[in-house]
């Protein structure tokens, strides 16, 4: 029996939302990252972008009514903030590729110690490769955050020395948020543990990580 609890997906989303600065233009990737929209601080103006052509998204009203034309890239109903804009894909991808997004938050199958990102294909016989706009986002955003479970469904580490899956981008990840820790990726081969769930030790986290971790004296503790 472990002496620590994993974070829920909602708790991870809250941690990521807390670290997004006021005034940032942010793209939330399909899957877990879309939960961040529900946890954005009310005292900050954070402008959400979706690659299907929306700038200025917000959560859809609970219980509706829902506009079927206002959806994010994951086909989830969304709302619009005052001043939002709707564009075609060409303009939307120009925002992504042109360095106009401050942060993108993406899911991942693997992240390497150098910040390489693999999130579109596992090579499994029944998997469906789906890169979408991830390569454009990883290359174009000023900061790339990854939000994921620390290990996969089989218990294998998702933070690795070198990715074995096809890369989405090389040396693009700046920070990793998992259900166990927050880890900075400076790109020099170090993985710096900034925070861990209460009760978990650095050696315990290392056992679930396939690349060397570096601790810090001021490592924060997260209540799960």
KENU-225920 format. One record per residue (C-alpha): residue number from 1; residue in one letter; z, x, y. Coordinates in steps of 0.02 Angstrom, whole numbers, m for minus. Example, Ala and Ser with C-alpha at 12.3 -4.5 7.8 and 13.67 -1.06 7.14 Angstrom:
// KENU-225920
{atom 1, A, {390, 615, m225}};
{atom 2, S, {357, 684, m53}};
This chain:
// KENU-225920
{atom 1, X, {0, 0, 0}};
{atom 2, X, {m50, 71, 168}};
{atom 3, X, {68, 89, 316}};
{atom 4, X, {m67, 34, 436}};
{atom 5, X, {m183, m113, 466}};
{atom 6, X, {m366, m112, 510}};
{atom 7, X, {m424, m187, 674}};
{atom 8, X, {m519, m349, 669}};
{atom 9, X, {m694, m356, 740}};
{atom 10, X, {m627, m452, 890}};
{atom 11, X, {m498, m315, 921}};
{atom 12, X, {m631, m180, 914}};
{atom 13, X, {m737, m280, 1036}};
{atom 14, X, {m590, m292, 1155}};
{atom 15, X, {m566, m103, 1151}};
{atom 16, X, {m749, m73, 1192}};
{atom 17, X, {m747, m203, 1331}};
{atom 18, X, {m595, m120, 1409}};
{atom 19, X, {m691, 44, 1425}};
{atom 20, X, {m846, m27, 1510}};
{atom 21, X, {m835, 11, 1697}};
{atom 22, X, {m853, m114, 1838}};
{atom 23, X, {m1033, m136, 1894}};
{atom 24, X, {m1109, m73, 1732}};
{atom 25, X, {m1274, m138, 1663}};
{atom 26, X, {m1246, m156, 1476}};
{atom 27, X, {m1349, m199, 1322}};
{atom 28, X, {m1255, m266, 1171}};
{atom 29, X, {m1340, m234, 1004}};
{atom 30, X, {m1363, m363, 867}};
{atom 31, X, {m1213, m397, 755}};
{atom 32, X, {m1037, m340, 797}};
{atom 33, X, {m1076, m281, 975}};
{atom 34, X, {m1119, m459, 1030}};
{atom 35, X, {m933, m501, 1014}};
{atom 36, X, {m899, m393, 1167}};
{atom 37, X, {m969, m530, 1279}};
{atom 38, X, {m816, m634, 1235}};
{atom 39, X, {m693, m499, 1291}};
{atom 40, X, {m761, m433, 1456}};
{atom 41, X, {m622, m414, 1587}};
{atom 42, X, {m624, m555, 1713}};
{atom 43, X, {m591, m436, 1857}};
{atom 44, X, {m749, m333, 1828}};
{atom 45, X, {m931, m372, 1859}};
{atom 46, X, {m1024, m317, 1703}};
{atom 47, X, {m1207, m367, 1692}};
{atom 48, X, {m1268, m399, 1516}};
{atom 49, X, {m1448, m363, 1467}};
{atom 50, X, {m1543, m423, 1313}};
{atom 51, X, {m1705, m342, 1258}};
{atom 52, X, {m1788, m511, 1235}};
{atom 53, X, {m1792, m526, 1424}};
{atom 54, X, {m1627, m580, 1500}};
{atom 55, X, {m1528, m488, 1634}};
{atom 56, X, {m1366, m576, 1678}};
{atom 57, X, {m1305, m659, 1517}};
{atom 58, X, {m1138, m739, 1485}};
{atom 59, X, {m1061, m836, 1341}};
{atom 60, X, {m1134, m1007, 1305}};
{atom 61, X, {m1014, m1150, 1342}};
{atom 62, X, {m908, m1197, 1191}};
{atom 63, X, {m968, m1358, 1116}};
{atom 64, X, {m1130, m1357, 1216}};
{atom 65, X, {m1243, m1410, 1287}};
{atom 66, X, {m1347, m1260, 1233}};
{atom 67, X, {m1518, m1215, 1299}};
{atom 68, X, {m1625, m1161, 1150}};
{atom 69, X, {m1726, m1049, 1266}};
{atom 70, X, {m1574, m947, 1320}};
{atom 71, X, {m1531, m837, 1171}};
{atom 72, X, {m1489, m654, 1147}};
{atom 73, X, {m1582, m533, 1034}};
{atom 74, X, {m1480, m594, 886}};
{atom 75, X, {m1539, m773, 918}};
{atom 76, X, {m1366, m830, 972}};
{atom 77, X, {m1348, m958, 1112}};
{atom 78, X, {m1300, m882, 1279}};
{atom 79, X, {m1279, m937, 1460}};
{atom 80, X, {m1337, m864, 1625}};
{atom 81, X, {m1234, m801, 1771}};
{atom 82, X, {m1286, m844, 1950}};
{atom 83, X, {m1430, m729, 1998}};
{atom 84, X, {m1484, m696, 1820}};
{atom 85, X, {m1666, m655, 1788}};
{atom 86, X, {m1786, m691, 1646}};
{atom 87, X, {m1926, m568, 1610}};
{atom 88, X, {m2059, m534, 1480}};
{atom 89, X, {m2035, m394, 1352}};
{atom 90, X, {m2133, m265, 1452}};
{atom 91, X, {m2014, m270, 1599}};
{atom 92, X, {m1861, m284, 1488}};
{atom 93, X, {m1910, m130, 1386}};
{atom 94, X, {m1951, m37, 1547}};
{atom 95, X, {m1769, m63, 1597}};
{atom 96, X, {m1715, 10, 1430}};
{atom 97, X, {m1835, 157, 1425}};
{atom 98, X, {m1820, 198, 1610}};
{atom 99, X, {m1636, 244, 1608}};
{atom 100, X, {m1580, 87, 1701}};
{atom 101, X, {m1444, 37, 1577}};
{atom 102, X, {m1274, 118, 1598}};
{atom 103, X, {m1211, 78, 1423}};
{atom 104, X, {m1279, 14, 1260}};
{atom 105, X, {m1166, m34, 1115}};
{atom 106, X, {m1247, m24, 944}};
{atom 107, X, {m1196, m46, 764}};
{atom 108, X, {m1224, 95, 640}};
{atom 109, X, {m1245, 137, 457}};
{atom 110, X, {m1204, 320, 494}};
{atom 111, X, {m1158, 432, 640}};
{atom 112, X, {m1160, 621, 622}};
{atom 113, X, {m1043, 749, 699}};
{atom 114, X, {m1179, 792, 825}};
{atom 115, X, {m1202, 611, 878}};
{atom 116, X, {m1356, 571, 774}};
{atom 117, X, {m1372, 385, 747}};
{atom 118, X, {m1442, 294, 594}};
{atom 119, X, {m1438, 105, 609}};
{atom 120, X, {m1604, 29, 554}};
{atom 121, X, {m1635, 69, 370}};
{atom 122, X, {m1527, 117, 222}};
{atom 123, X, {m1674, 142, 104}};
{atom 124, X, {m1596, 22, m21}};
{atom 125, X, {m1725, m74, m127}};
{atom 126, X, {m1673, m244, m58}};
{atom 127, X, {m1643, m190, 123}};
{atom 128, X, {m1755, m250, 263}};
{atom 129, X, {m1787, m111, 391}};
{atom 130, X, {m1759, m180, 566}};
{atom 131, X, {m1765, m58, 709}};
{atom 132, X, {m1795, m185, 848}};
{atom 133, X, {m1759, m104, 1016}};
{atom 134, X, {m1625, 15, 949}};
{atom 135, X, {m1729, 173, 969}};
{atom 136, X, {m1773, 128, 1148}};
{atom 137, X, {m1592, 89, 1188}};
{atom 138, X, {m1525, 246, 1106}};
{atom 139, X, {m1648, 355, 1201}};
{atom 140, X, {m1640, 266, 1368}};
{atom 141, X, {m1460, 214, 1400}};
{atom 142, X, {m1348, 331, 1497}};
{atom 143, X, {m1208, 309, 1370}};
{atom 144, X, {m1217, 253, 1189}};
{atom 145, X, {m1062, 176, 1109}};
{atom 146, X, {m1059, 135, 923}};
{atom 147, X, {m954, m8, 855}};
{atom 148, X, {m933, m14, 665}};
{atom 149, X, {m816, m12, 516}};
{atom 150, X, {m752, 162, 474}};
{atom 151, X, {m817, 154, 294}};
{atom 152, X, {m953, 51, 212}};
{atom 153, X, {m930, m87, 83}};
{atom 154, X, {m921, 41, m57}};
{atom 155, X, {m788, 142, 34}};
{atom 156, X, {m906, 284, 83}};
{atom 157, X, {m878, 363, 254}};
{atom 158, X, {m998, 310, 392}};
{atom 159, X, {m953, 460, 501}};
{atom 160, X, {m1039, 607, 418}};
{atom 161, X, {m1085, 788, 443}};
{atom 162, X, {m1270, 746, 432}};
{atom 163, X, {m1353, 576, 420}};
{atom 164, X, {m1442, 539, 257}};
{atom 165, X, {m1526, 380, 322}};
{atom 166, X, {m1678, 380, 438}};
{atom 167, X, {m1624, 420, 616}};
{atom 168, X, {m1630, 298, 760}};
{atom 169, X, {m1597, 439, 882}};
{atom 170, X, {m1540, 621, 878}};
{atom 171, X, {m1383, 672, 974}};
{atom 172, X, {m1371, 507, 1066}};
{atom 173, X, {m1197, 439, 1024}};
{atom 174, X, {m1058, 469, 1151}};
{atom 175, X, {m914, 372, 1074}};
{atom 176, X, {m873, 283, 911}};
{atom 177, X, {m761, 131, 896}};
{atom 178, X, {m708, 86, 719}};
{atom 179, X, {m578, m26, 639}};
{atom 180, X, {m466, 128, 628}};
{atom 181, X, {m499, 240, 778}};
{atom 182, X, {m589, 284, 939}};
{atom 183, X, {m682, 449, 926}};
{atom 184, X, {m775, 544, 1062}};
{atom 185, X, {m935, 636, 1015}};
{atom 186, X, {m968, 776, 1142}};
{atom 187, X, {m1120, 837, 1046}};
{atom 188, X, {m1055, 1011, 1007}};
{atom 189, X, {m1006, 972, 828}};
{atom 190, X, {m830, 913, 867}};
{atom 191, X, {m769, 736, 836}};
{atom 192, X, {m620, 709, 950}};
{atom 193, X, {m498, 573, 898}};
{atom 194, X, {m437, 484, 1055}};
{atom 195, X, {m345, 339, 973}};
{atom 196, X, {m292, 278, 800}};
{atom 197, X, {m211, 122, 732}};
{atom 198, X, {m23, 128, 722}};
{atom 199, X, {42, 207, 562}};
{atom 200, X, {m116, 305, 523}};
{atom 201, X, {m109, 495, 527}};
{atom 202, X, {m248, 617, 567}};
{atom 203, X, {m251, 682, 387}};
{atom 204, X, {m261, 502, 327}};
{atom 205, X, {m407, 466, 444}};
{atom 206, X, {m491, 628, 389}};
{atom 207, X, {m491, 570, 208}};
{atom 208, X, {m602, 425, 261}};
{atom 209, X, {m716, 533, 368}};
{atom 210, X, {m850, 651, 298}};
{atom 211, X, {m852, 766, 450}};
{atom 212, X, {m710, 870, 523}};
{atom 213, X, {m601, 782, 652}};
{atom 214, X, {m510, 858, 799}};
{atom 215, X, {m348, 780, 859}};
{atom 216, X, {m277, 779, 1035}};
{atom 217, X, {m96, 788, 1089}};
{atom 218, X, {m112, 628, 1190}};
{atom 219, X, {m189, 526, 1049}};
{atom 220, X, {m160, 343, 1087}};
{atom 221, X, {m94, 218, 961}};
{atom 222, X, {m178, 49, 939}};
{atom 223, X, {m82, m103, 878}};
{atom 224, X, {m182, m195, 746}};
